[in-house]
Amino acid sequence: MILFLCAYEPISANNCIIKGTVYDAITREYVPGVNIIYGTDQGTTTDSEGKFILKVSPGRTVVTFRYVGYSPLAKSFNFAANDTVNIDILLIPVINEINEVVITAGRSEQRISELTVSMDIIKPYVLNQNHSVNAEEILNKTGGIEILDGQASVRGDSGYSYGAGSRVLALIDGLPIMSTDAGNIKWGTLPMENIAQIEVIKGASSVLYGSSALNGVINFITTEPGPEPITRISVIAGIYDKPLNKDWAWWDTPRMTQSVSFSHSGRYNNTKIGIVARASNDNGYRRLNEEAFGRINLNVRHNSKKYKSLSYGAALNATFTNKLIFCSGKMRNPER
Protein backbone atom coordinates (compact mmCIF):
# COMPACT_ATOMS: atom_id res chain seq x y z
CA MET A 1 0.00 0.00 0.00
CA ILE A 2 1.33 3.41 -0.94
CA LEU A 3 0.33 6.39 1.17
CA PHE A 4 0.47 9.85 -0.37
CA LEU A 5 0.77 12.88 1.93
CA CYS A 6 0.11 16.34 0.56
CA ALA A 7 -0.14 19.75 2.16
CA TYR A 8 -3.42 21.55 1.96
CA GLU A 9 -3.74 25.30 2.44
CA PRO A 10 -7.29 26.56 2.89
CA ILE A 11 -8.43 29.54 0.89
CA SER A 12 -8.01 32.67 2.98
CA ALA A 13 -11.14 34.53 3.98
CA ASN A 14 -9.25 37.84 3.85
CA ASN A 15 -10.25 38.51 0.30
CA CYS A 16 -11.26 42.17 0.65
CA ILE A 17 -8.68 44.90 0.10
CA ILE A 18 -8.34 48.39 1.57
CA LYS A 19 -5.60 50.54 0.07
CA GLY A 20 -4.83 54.21 0.01
CA THR A 21 -2.59 57.07 1.12
CA VAL A 22 -2.41 59.04 4.38
CA TYR A 23 -1.93 62.82 4.12
CA ASP A 24 -1.55 65.73 6.50
CA ALA A 25 -4.91 67.53 6.39
CA ILE A 26 -3.27 70.98 6.32
CA THR A 27 -0.09 70.66 4.25
CA ARG A 28 -1.26 67.68 2.13
CA GLU A 29 2.13 66.05 2.66
CA TYR A 30 2.55 62.28 2.94
CA VAL A 31 2.58 60.94 6.50
CA PRO A 32 4.92 57.91 6.73
CA GLY A 33 4.92 55.45 9.63
CA VAL A 34 1.22 55.80 10.55
CA ASN A 35 -0.06 52.89 12.66
CA ILE A 36 -3.11 51.28 11.04
CA ILE A 37 -4.99 48.90 13.35
CA TYR A 38 -7.99 46.65 12.72
CA GLY A 39 -9.41 43.51 14.29
CA THR A 40 -7.44 41.94 17.14
CA ASP A 41 -3.72 42.69 17.04
CA GLN A 42 -3.80 43.15 13.28
CA GLY A 43 -2.56 46.04 11.25
CA THR A 44 0.25 47.65 9.28
CA THR A 45 2.07 50.99 8.81
CA THR A 46 2.32 53.43 5.92
CA ASP A 47 5.48 53.48 3.80
CA SER A 48 7.73 56.46 3.03
CA GLU A 49 5.08 57.88 0.67
CA GLY A 50 2.20 57.39 3.09
CA LYS A 51 0.75 54.43 1.20
CA PHE A 52 -0.79 51.31 2.78
CA ILE A 53 -2.68 48.14 1.87
CA LEU A 54 -4.81 45.84 4.05
CA LYS A 55 -6.48 42.48 3.44
CA VAL A 56 -9.59 41.99 5.59
CA SER A 57 -12.53 39.62 5.86
CA PRO A 58 -15.96 40.38 4.39
CA GLY A 59 -18.38 42.14 6.70
CA ARG A 60 -18.02 45.15 8.95
CA THR A 61 -14.45 46.29 9.68
CA VAL A 62 -13.29 49.28 11.74
CA VAL A 63 -9.84 50.62 10.84
CA THR A 64 -8.05 53.09 13.14
CA PHE A 65 -5.24 55.41 12.03
CA ARG A 66 -2.86 56.65 14.74
CA TYR A 67 0.26 58.82 14.61
CA VAL A 68 2.04 61.02 17.14
CA GLY A 69 1.03 64.66 16.70
CA TYR A 70 -2.27 63.84 14.96
CA SER A 71 -5.80 63.11 16.14
CA PRO A 72 -6.71 59.39 15.84
CA LEU A 73 -9.12 58.63 13.01
CA ALA A 74 -11.44 55.59 12.78
CA LYS A 75 -13.09 54.47 9.54
CA SER A 76 -15.84 51.85 9.26
CA PHE A 77 -16.25 49.62 6.19
CA ASN A 78 -18.87 47.05 5.17
CA PHE A 79 -17.50 44.59 2.64
CA ALA A 80 -18.97 41.96 0.40
CA ALA A 81 -16.75 39.20 -0.92
CA ASN A 82 -13.84 40.36 -3.10
CA ASP A 83 -14.52 44.09 -2.58
CA THR A 84 -11.69 46.59 -3.06
CA VAL A 85 -11.64 50.13 -1.67
CA ASN A 86 -9.14 52.89 -2.53
CA ILE A 87 -9.28 55.77 -0.06
CA ASP A 88 -7.30 58.88 0.92
CA ILE A 89 -6.98 59.53 4.65
CA LEU A 90 -6.53 63.05 6.04
CA LEU A 91 -5.08 63.26 9.56
CA ILE A 92 -5.62 66.48 11.51
CA PRO A 93 -2.49 67.75 13.35
CA VAL A 94 -2.69 68.34 17.10
CA ILE A 95 -0.43 71.03 18.54
CA ASN A 96 1.61 69.61 21.40
CA GLU A 97 4.60 71.31 22.97
CA ILE A 98 7.50 68.84 22.67
CA ASN A 99 11.26 69.17 22.67
CA GLU A 100 12.52 70.87 19.52
CA VAL A 101 14.99 68.92 17.39
CA VAL A 102 18.02 70.63 15.81
CA ILE A 103 20.92 69.35 13.73
CA THR A 104 23.50 72.15 13.76
CA ALA A 105 24.91 71.58 17.25
CA GLY A 106 26.24 68.07 16.59
CA ARG A 107 25.63 67.46 12.88
CA SER A 108 22.90 64.98 13.84
CA GLU A 109 19.39 65.29 15.24
CA GLN A 110 19.35 66.31 18.91
CA ARG A 111 16.74 67.63 21.29
CA ILE A 112 17.41 71.25 22.11
CA SER A 113 17.05 70.47 25.82
CA GLU A 114 20.03 68.09 25.59
CA LEU A 115 22.45 70.58 24.05
CA THR A 116 25.55 71.75 25.89
CA VAL A 117 25.80 74.96 23.85
CA SER A 118 23.57 78.02 23.66
CA MET A 119 21.34 77.96 20.58
CA ASP A 120 18.55 80.11 19.16
CA ILE A 121 16.01 78.98 16.56
CA ILE A 122 14.35 81.53 14.30
CA LYS A 123 11.02 80.03 13.27
CA PRO A 124 9.24 80.41 9.89
CA TYR A 125 6.50 82.66 11.30
CA VAL A 126 9.19 85.18 12.35
CA LEU A 127 10.53 85.22 8.80
CA ASN A 128 7.03 85.73 7.38
CA GLN A 129 6.11 88.50 9.81
CA ASN A 130 9.20 90.57 8.97
CA HIS A 131 8.75 90.29 5.20
CA SER A 132 12.49 90.68 4.87
CA VAL A 133 14.55 89.66 1.84
CA ASN A 134 17.81 90.11 3.72
CA ALA A 135 19.04 87.80 6.48
CA GLU A 136 20.95 90.67 8.15
CA GLU A 137 17.71 92.35 9.22
CA ILE A 138 16.36 89.14 10.77
CA LEU A 139 19.55 88.29 12.67
CA ASN A 140 19.94 91.84 13.99
CA LYS A 141 16.64 91.34 15.85
CA THR A 142 17.94 88.19 17.56
CA GLY A 143 19.41 88.62 21.04
CA GLY A 144 23.19 88.33 21.26
CA ILE A 145 23.83 88.81 17.52
CA GLU A 146 24.92 91.99 15.78
CA ILE A 147 25.61 92.61 12.10
CA LEU A 148 28.02 95.50 11.70
CA ASP A 149 29.21 96.51 8.24
CA GLY A 150 28.05 93.15 6.91
CA GLN A 151 30.00 91.14 9.52
CA ALA A 152 28.28 88.97 12.14
CA SER A 153 29.31 89.21 15.78
CA VAL A 154 28.01 86.92 18.53
CA ARG A 155 27.85 88.31 22.09
CA GLY A 156 30.18 91.20 21.32
CA ASP A 157 33.10 89.09 20.16
CA SER A 158 35.04 89.98 17.03
CA GLY A 159 33.12 88.49 14.15
CA TYR A 160 35.57 89.27 11.38
CA SER A 161 39.34 89.44 11.06
CA TYR A 162 40.34 91.30 7.91
CA GLY A 163 42.57 89.11 5.77
CA ALA A 164 41.75 85.97 7.77
CA GLY A 165 38.03 85.60 7.12
CA SER A 166 34.91 85.53 9.23
CA ARG A 167 34.79 83.98 12.70
CA VAL A 168 31.07 83.25 12.36
CA LEU A 169 30.36 80.42 9.94
CA ALA A 170 27.29 80.59 7.67
CA LEU A 171 25.77 77.36 6.30
CA ILE A 172 22.92 76.34 4.03
CA ASP A 173 21.63 72.89 5.01
CA GLY A 174 24.98 72.20 6.66
CA LEU A 175 27.15 73.31 3.71
CA PRO A 176 29.41 76.40 4.05
CA ILE A 177 28.55 79.45 1.94
CA MET A 178 31.54 81.63 2.79
CA SER A 179 33.16 83.55 -0.06
CA THR A 180 36.43 82.09 -1.32
CA ASP A 181 38.29 85.40 -1.63
CA ALA A 182 37.90 87.13 1.74
CA GLY A 183 36.18 84.35 3.67
CA ASN A 184 33.25 86.59 4.62
CA ILE A 185 29.48 86.04 4.47
CA LYS A 186 27.69 87.12 1.29
CA TRP A 187 24.25 87.82 2.73
CA GLY A 188 22.69 88.49 -0.64
CA THR A 189 23.29 84.89 -1.78
CA LEU A 190 20.96 83.42 0.85
CA PRO A 191 17.61 82.15 -0.53
CA MET A 192 15.39 83.85 2.07
CA GLU A 193 12.27 83.01 0.05
CA ASN A 194 12.83 79.29 0.75
CA ILE A 195 14.08 79.21 4.37
CA ALA A 196 12.26 76.92 6.84
CA GLN A 197 14.17 78.02 9.95
CA ILE A 198 17.51 79.47 11.07
CA GLU A 199 19.60 77.74 13.75
CA VAL A 200 22.19 79.91 15.52
CA ILE A 201 24.92 78.55 17.81
CA LYS A 202 26.13 81.29 20.14
CA GLY A 203 29.61 80.08 20.92
CA ALA A 204 32.72 78.41 19.57
CA SER A 205 32.10 75.36 17.36
CA SER A 206 35.51 75.03 15.72
CA VAL A 207 35.83 71.37 16.76
CA LEU A 208 32.99 70.46 14.40
CA TYR A 209 33.18 73.20 11.79
CA GLY A 210 36.77 74.51 11.72
CA SER A 211 38.37 77.86 12.42
CA SER A 212 35.61 79.83 10.67
CA ALA A 213 33.28 78.92 13.57
CA LEU A 214 35.37 80.37 16.41
CA ASN A 215 32.61 82.84 17.26
CA GLY A 216 29.51 80.83 16.30
CA VAL A 217 27.51 79.16 13.52
CA ILE A 218 24.45 80.30 11.56
CA ASN A 219 22.72 77.45 9.70
CA PHE A 220 19.94 78.29 7.22
CA ILE A 221 17.62 75.27 6.80
CA THR A 222 15.70 75.26 3.51
CA THR A 223 12.09 74.15 3.17
CA GLU A 224 11.41 70.48 2.37
CA PRO A 225 9.24 70.25 -0.80
CA GLY A 226 5.78 68.81 -0.15
CA PRO A 227 3.59 66.62 -2.38
CA GLU A 228 1.64 69.65 -3.59
CA PRO A 229 3.72 72.10 -5.68
CA ILE A 230 3.92 75.60 -4.19
CA THR A 231 4.79 78.68 -6.24
CA ARG A 232 5.23 82.17 -4.83
CA ILE A 233 5.90 85.44 -6.66
CA SER A 234 6.68 88.73 -4.91
CA VAL A 235 7.07 92.19 -6.45
CA ILE A 236 8.40 95.21 -4.53
CA ALA A 237 8.70 98.75 -5.87
CA GLY A 238 9.52 102.08 -4.30
CA ILE A 239 10.51 105.64 -5.10
CA TYR A 240 12.98 107.97 -3.37
CA ASP A 241 11.31 111.19 -2.29
CA LYS A 242 13.12 114.50 -2.74
CA PRO A 243 14.82 115.93 0.38
CA LEU A 244 13.55 119.08 2.10
CA ASN A 245 16.72 120.91 1.09
CA LYS A 246 16.30 121.51 -2.62
CA ASP A 247 20.06 121.85 -3.11
CA TRP A 248 20.42 118.16 -2.26
CA ALA A 249 17.95 117.06 -4.95
CA TRP A 250 20.33 116.48 -7.86
CA TRP A 251 18.03 114.22 -9.93
CA ASP A 252 15.42 115.29 -12.50
CA THR A 253 13.75 111.91 -13.05
CA PRO A 254 12.39 109.74 -10.18
CA ARG A 255 14.93 107.48 -8.47
CA MET A 256 13.39 104.02 -8.24
CA THR A 257 14.04 100.76 -6.42
CA GLN A 258 12.34 97.56 -7.53
CA SER A 259 12.71 93.83 -7.10
CA VAL A 260 10.93 90.62 -8.09
CA SER A 261 11.37 87.19 -6.50
CA PHE A 262 10.13 83.74 -7.51
CA SER A 263 10.13 80.46 -5.63
CA HIS A 264 8.82 77.01 -6.53
CA SER A 265 9.03 73.70 -4.70
CA GLY A 266 7.39 70.33 -5.20
CA ARG A 267 7.76 66.58 -5.49
CA TYR A 268 7.64 64.88 -8.86
CA ASN A 269 7.55 61.09 -8.41
CA ASN A 270 10.73 60.40 -6.40
CA THR A 271 12.38 63.75 -7.19
CA LYS A 272 12.19 66.86 -4.98
CA ILE A 273 12.85 70.21 -6.64
CA GLY A 274 13.25 73.64 -5.08
CA ILE A 275 14.14 76.72 -7.10
CA VAL A 276 14.42 80.35 -5.96
CA ALA A 277 15.28 83.39 -8.07
CA ARG A 278 15.46 87.12 -7.32
CA ALA A 279 16.33 90.20 -9.36
CA SER A 280 16.51 93.78 -8.17
CA ASN A 281 17.60 97.20 -9.36
CA ASP A 282 18.23 100.18 -7.08
CA ASN A 283 18.96 103.61 -8.56
CA GLY A 284 19.82 105.02 -5.13
CA TYR A 285 19.38 108.56 -3.87
CA ARG A 286 23.10 109.46 -4.06
CA ARG A 287 24.80 110.39 -7.29
CA LEU A 288 26.78 107.56 -8.92
CA ASN A 289 25.54 105.01 -6.40
CA GLU A 290 23.49 102.27 -8.08
CA GLU A 291 23.16 98.52 -7.80
CA ALA A 292 21.81 95.74 -10.02
CA PHE A 293 21.49 92.31 -8.40
CA GLY A 294 20.46 88.82 -9.49
CA ARG A 295 20.42 85.47 -7.71
CA ILE A 296 19.29 81.92 -8.44
CA ASN A 297 19.26 78.94 -6.07
CA LEU A 298 18.44 75.42 -7.23
CA ASN A 299 18.17 72.25 -5.13
CA VAL A 300 17.35 68.85 -6.65
CA ARG A 301 17.17 65.60 -4.68
CA HIS A 302 16.21 62.15 -5.94
CA ASN A 303 15.23 59.11 -3.87
CA SER A 304 16.14 55.79 -5.47
CA LYS A 305 13.21 53.44 -6.13
CA LYS A 306 15.43 50.37 -6.05
CA TYR A 307 17.37 51.27 -2.90
CA LYS A 308 15.00 52.92 -0.42
CA SER A 309 17.79 54.32 1.76
CA LEU A 310 19.70 55.88 -1.17
CA SER A 311 19.19 59.52 -2.12
CA TYR A 312 21.35 61.88 -4.12
CA GLY A 313 21.09 65.36 -5.54
CA ALA A 314 22.72 68.60 -6.59
CA ALA A 315 22.60 72.22 -5.46
CA LEU A 316 23.37 75.44 -7.34
CA ASN A 317 23.87 78.91 -5.89
CA ALA A 318 24.74 81.68 -8.36
CA THR A 319 24.79 85.45 -7.81
CA PHE A 320 25.43 88.48 -10.01
CA THR A 321 26.10 91.97 -8.62
CA ASN A 322 26.89 95.15 -10.51
CA LYS A 323 27.43 97.84 -7.91
CA LEU A 324 28.53 101.40 -8.56
CA ILE A 325 30.01 103.32 -5.61
CA PHE A 326 31.17 106.91 -5.57
CA CYS A 327 33.80 107.50 -2.89
CA SER A 328 36.42 110.24 -2.27
CA GLY A 329 35.87 111.88 -5.62
CA LYS A 330 36.45 108.65 -7.52
CA MET A 331 34.01 106.24 -9.07
CA ARG A 332 34.68 102.55 -8.46
CA ASN A 333 32.91 99.33 -9.28
CA PRO A 334 34.24 96.71 -6.82
CA GLU A 335 31.66 93.95 -7.09
CA ARG A 336 31.01 93.38 -10.71
C-alpha positions as CSV (number, residue, x, y, z in Angstrom):
1,M,0.0,0.0,0.0
2,I,1.3,3.4,-0.9
3,L,0.3,6.4,1.2
4,F,0.5,9.9,-0.4
5,L,0.8,12.9,1.9
6,C,0.1,16.3,0.6
7,A,-0.1,19.8,2.2
8,Y,-3.4,21.5,2.0
9,E,-3.7,25.3,2.4
10,P,-7.3,26.6,2.9
11,I,-8.4,29.5,0.9
12,S,-8.0,32.7,3.0
13,A,-11.1,34.5,4.0
14,N,-9.2,37.8,3.9
15,N,-10.2,38.5,0.3
16,C,-11.3,42.2,0.7
17,I,-8.7,44.9,0.1
18,I,-8.3,48.4,1.6
19,K,-5.6,50.5,0.1
20,G,-4.8,54.2,0.0
21,T,-2.6,57.1,1.1
22,V,-2.4,59.0,4.4
23,Y,-1.9,62.8,4.1
24,D,-1.5,65.7,6.5
25,A,-4.9,67.5,6.4
26,I,-3.3,71.0,6.3
27,T,-0.1,70.7,4.2
28,R,-1.3,67.7,2.1
29,E,2.1,66.0,2.7
30,Y,2.5,62.3,2.9
31,V,2.6,60.9,6.5
32,P,4.9,57.9,6.7
33,G,4.9,55.4,9.6
34,V,1.2,55.8,10.6
35,N,-0.1,52.9,12.7
36,I,-3.1,51.3,11.0
37,I,-5.0,48.9,13.3
38,Y,-8.0,46.6,12.7
39,G,-9.4,43.5,14.3
40,T,-7.4,41.9,17.1
41,D,-3.7,42.7,17.0
42,Q,-3.8,43.1,13.3
43,G,-2.6,46.0,11.3
44,T,0.3,47.7,9.3
45,T,2.1,51.0,8.8
46,T,2.3,53.4,5.9
47,D,5.5,53.5,3.8
48,S,7.7,56.5,3.0
49,E,5.1,57.9,0.7
50,G,2.2,57.4,3.1
51,K,0.8,54.4,1.2
52,F,-0.8,51.3,2.8
53,I,-2.7,48.1,1.9
54,L,-4.8,45.8,4.1
55,K,-6.5,42.5,3.4
56,V,-9.6,42.0,5.6
57,S,-12.5,39.6,5.9
58,P,-16.0,40.4,4.4
59,G,-18.4,42.1,6.7
60,R,-18.0,45.2,9.0
61,T,-14.4,46.3,9.7
62,V,-13.3,49.3,11.7
63,V,-9.8,50.6,10.8
64,T,-8.1,53.1,13.1
65,F,-5.2,55.4,12.0
66,R,-2.9,56.7,14.7
67,Y,0.3,58.8,14.6
68,V,2.0,61.0,17.1
69,G,1.0,64.7,16.7
70,Y,-2.3,63.8,15.0
71,S,-5.8,63.1,16.1
72,P,-6.7,59.4,15.8
73,L,-9.1,58.6,13.0
74,A,-11.4,55.6,12.8
75,K,-13.1,54.5,9.5
76,S,-15.8,51.9,9.3
77,F,-16.2,49.6,6.2
78,N,-18.9,47.1,5.2
79,F,-17.5,44.6,2.6
80,A,-19.0,42.0,0.4
81,A,-16.8,39.2,-0.9
82,N,-13.8,40.4,-3.1
83,D,-14.5,44.1,-2.6
84,T,-11.7,46.6,-3.1
85,V,-11.6,50.1,-1.7
86,N,-9.1,52.9,-2.5
87,I,-9.3,55.8,-0.1
88,D,-7.3,58.9,0.9
89,I,-7.0,59.5,4.7
90,L,-6.5,63.0,6.0
91,L,-5.1,63.3,9.6
92,I,-5.6,66.5,11.5
93,P,-2.5,67.8,13.3
94,V,-2.7,68.3,17.1
95,I,-0.4,71.0,18.5
96,N,1.6,69.6,21.4
97,E,4.6,71.3,23.0
98,I,7.5,68.8,22.7
99,N,11.3,69.2,22.7
100,E,12.5,70.9,19.5
101,V,15.0,68.9,17.4
102,V,18.0,70.6,15.8
103,I,20.9,69.3,13.7
104,T,23.5,72.2,13.8
105,A,24.9,71.6,17.3
106,G,26.2,68.1,16.6
107,R,25.6,67.5,12.9
108,S,22.9,65.0,13.8
109,E,19.4,65.3,15.2
110,Q,19.3,66.3,18.9
111,R,16.7,67.6,21.3
112,I,17.4,71.3,22.1
113,S,17.0,70.5,25.8
114,E,20.0,68.1,25.6
115,L,22.5,70.6,24.1
116,T,25.6,71.7,25.9
117,V,25.8,75.0,23.9
118,S,23.6,78.0,23.7
119,M,21.3,78.0,20.6
120,D,18.5,80.1,19.2
121,I,16.0,79.0,16.6
122,I,14.4,81.5,14.3
123,K,11.0,80.0,13.3
124,P,9.2,80.4,9.9
125,Y,6.5,82.7,11.3
126,V,9.2,85.2,12.4
127,L,10.5,85.2,8.8
128,N,7.0,85.7,7.4
129,Q,6.1,88.5,9.8
130,N,9.2,90.6,9.0
131,H,8.7,90.3,5.2
132,S,12.5,90.7,4.9
133,V,14.5,89.7,1.8
134,N,17.8,90.1,3.7
135,A,19.0,87.8,6.5
136,E,20.9,90.7,8.2
137,E,17.7,92.4,9.2
138,I,16.4,89.1,10.8
139,L,19.5,88.3,12.7
140,N,19.9,91.8,14.0
141,K,16.6,91.3,15.8
142,T,17.9,88.2,17.6
143,G,19.4,88.6,21.0
144,G,23.2,88.3,21.3
145,I,23.8,88.8,17.5
146,E,24.9,92.0,15.8
147,I,25.6,92.6,12.1
148,L,28.0,95.5,11.7
149,D,29.2,96.5,8.2
150,G,28.0,93.1,6.9
151,Q,30.0,91.1,9.5
152,A,28.3,89.0,12.1
153,S,29.3,89.2,15.8
154,V,28.0,86.9,18.5
155,R,27.9,88.3,22.1
156,G,30.2,91.2,21.3
157,D,33.1,89.1,20.2
158,S,35.0,90.0,17.0
159,G,33.1,88.5,14.2
160,Y,35.6,89.3,11.4
161,S,39.3,89.4,11.1
162,Y,40.3,91.3,7.9
163,G,42.6,89.1,5.8
164,A,41.8,86.0,7.8
165,G,38.0,85.6,7.1
166,S,34.9,85.5,9.2
167,R,34.8,84.0,12.7
168,V,31.1,83.3,12.4
169,L,30.4,80.4,9.9
170,A,27.3,80.6,7.7
171,L,25.8,77.4,6.3
172,I,22.9,76.3,4.0
173,D,21.6,72.9,5.0
174,G,25.0,72.2,6.7
175,L,27.2,73.3,3.7
176,P,29.4,76.4,4.0
177,I,28.5,79.4,1.9
178,M,31.5,81.6,2.8
179,S,33.2,83.5,-0.1
180,T,36.4,82.1,-1.3
181,D,38.3,85.4,-1.6
182,A,37.9,87.1,1.7
183,G,36.2,84.4,3.7
184,N,33.3,86.6,4.6
185,I,29.5,86.0,4.5
186,K,27.7,87.1,1.3
187,W,24.2,87.8,2.7
188,G,22.7,88.5,-0.6
189,T,23.3,84.9,-1.8
190,L,21.0,83.4,0.9
191,P,17.6,82.1,-0.5
192,M,15.4,83.8,2.1
193,E,12.3,83.0,0.0
194,N,12.8,79.3,0.8
195,I,14.1,79.2,4.4
196,A,12.3,76.9,6.8
197,Q,14.2,78.0,9.9
198,I,17.5,79.5,11.1
199,E,19.6,77.7,13.8
200,V,22.2,79.9,15.5
201,I,24.9,78.6,17.8
202,K,26.1,81.3,20.1
203,G,29.6,80.1,20.9
204,A,32.7,78.4,19.6
205,S,32.1,75.4,17.4
206,S,35.5,75.0,15.7
207,V,35.8,71.4,16.8
208,L,33.0,70.5,14.4
209,Y,33.2,73.2,11.8
210,G,36.8,74.5,11.7
211,S,38.4,77.9,12.4
212,S,35.6,79.8,10.7
213,A,33.3,78.9,13.6
214,L,35.4,80.4,16.4
215,N,32.6,82.8,17.3
216,G,29.5,80.8,16.3
217,V,27.5,79.2,13.5
218,I,24.4,80.3,11.6
219,N,22.7,77.4,9.7
220,F,19.9,78.3,7.2
221,I,17.6,75.3,6.8
222,T,15.7,75.3,3.5
223,T,12.1,74.1,3.2
224,E,11.4,70.5,2.4
225,P,9.2,70.2,-0.8
226,G,5.8,68.8,-0.2
227,P,3.6,66.6,-2.4
228,E,1.6,69.7,-3.6
229,P,3.7,72.1,-5.7
230,I,3.9,75.6,-4.2
231,T,4.8,78.7,-6.2
232,R,5.2,82.2,-4.8
233,I,5.9,85.4,-6.7
234,S,6.7,88.7,-4.9
235,V,7.1,92.2,-6.5
236,I,8.4,95.2,-4.5
237,A,8.7,98.8,-5.9
238,G,9.5,102.1,-4.3
239,I,10.5,105.6,-5.1
240,Y,13.0,108.0,-3.4
241,D,11.3,111.2,-2.3
242,K,13.1,114.5,-2.7
243,P,14.8,115.9,0.4
244,L,13.5,119.1,2.1
245,N,16.7,120.9,1.1
246,K,16.3,121.5,-2.6
247,D,20.1,121.8,-3.1
248,W,20.4,118.2,-2.3
249,A,18.0,117.1,-5.0
250,W,20.3,116.5,-7.9
251,W,18.0,114.2,-9.9
252,D,15.4,115.3,-12.5
253,T,13.7,111.9,-13.0
254,P,12.4,109.7,-10.2
255,R,14.9,107.5,-8.5
256,M,13.4,104.0,-8.2
257,T,14.0,100.8,-6.4
258,Q,12.3,97.6,-7.5
259,S,12.7,93.8,-7.1
260,V,10.9,90.6,-8.1
261,S,11.4,87.2,-6.5
262,F,10.1,83.7,-7.5
263,S,10.1,80.5,-5.6
264,H,8.8,77.0,-6.5
265,S,9.0,73.7,-4.7
266,G,7.4,70.3,-5.2
267,R,7.8,66.6,-5.5
268,Y,7.6,64.9,-8.9
269,N,7.5,61.1,-8.4
270,N,10.7,60.4,-6.4
271,T,12.4,63.8,-7.2
272,K,12.2,66.9,-5.0
273,I,12.8,70.2,-6.6
274,G,13.3,73.6,-5.1
275,I,14.1,76.7,-7.1
276,V,14.4,80.4,-6.0
277,A,15.3,83.4,-8.1
278,R,15.5,87.1,-7.3
279,A,16.3,90.2,-9.4
280,S,16.5,93.8,-8.2
281,N,17.6,97.2,-9.4
282,D,18.2,100.2,-7.1
283,N,19.0,103.6,-8.6
284,G,19.8,105.0,-5.1
285,Y,19.4,108.6,-3.9
286,R,23.1,109.5,-4.1
287,R,24.8,110.4,-7.3
288,L,26.8,107.6,-8.9
289,N,25.5,105.0,-6.4
290,E,23.5,102.3,-8.1
291,E,23.2,98.5,-7.8
292,A,21.8,95.7,-10.0
293,F,21.5,92.3,-8.4
294,G,20.5,88.8,-9.5
295,R,20.4,85.5,-7.7
296,I,19.3,81.9,-8.4
297,N,19.3,78.9,-6.1
298,L,18.4,75.4,-7.2
299,N,18.2,72.3,-5.1
300,V,17.3,68.9,-6.7
301,R,17.2,65.6,-4.7
302,H,16.2,62.2,-5.9
303,N,15.2,59.1,-3.9
304,S,16.1,55.8,-5.5
305,K,13.2,53.4,-6.1
306,K,15.4,50.4,-6.0
307,Y,17.4,51.3,-2.9
308,K,15.0,52.9,-0.4
309,S,17.8,54.3,1.8
310,L,19.7,55.9,-1.2
311,S,19.2,59.5,-2.1
312,Y,21.3,61.9,-4.1
313,G,21.1,65.4,-5.5
314,A,22.7,68.6,-6.6
315,A,22.6,72.2,-5.5
316,L,23.4,75.4,-7.3
317,N,23.9,78.9,-5.9
318,A,24.7,81.7,-8.4
319,T,24.8,85.4,-7.8
320,F,25.4,88.5,-10.0
321,T,26.1,92.0,-8.6
322,N,26.9,95.2,-10.5
323,K,27.4,97.8,-7.9
324,L,28.5,101.4,-8.6
325,I,30.0,103.3,-5.6
326,F,31.2,106.9,-5.6
327,C,33.8,107.5,-2.9
328,S,36.4,110.2,-2.3
329,G,35.9,111.9,-5.6
330,K,36.4,108.7,-7.5
331,M,34.0,106.2,-9.1
332,R,34.7,102.5,-8.5
333,N,32.9,99.3,-9.3
334,P,34.2,96.7,-6.8
335,E,31.7,93.9,-7.1
336,R,31.0,93.4,-10.7
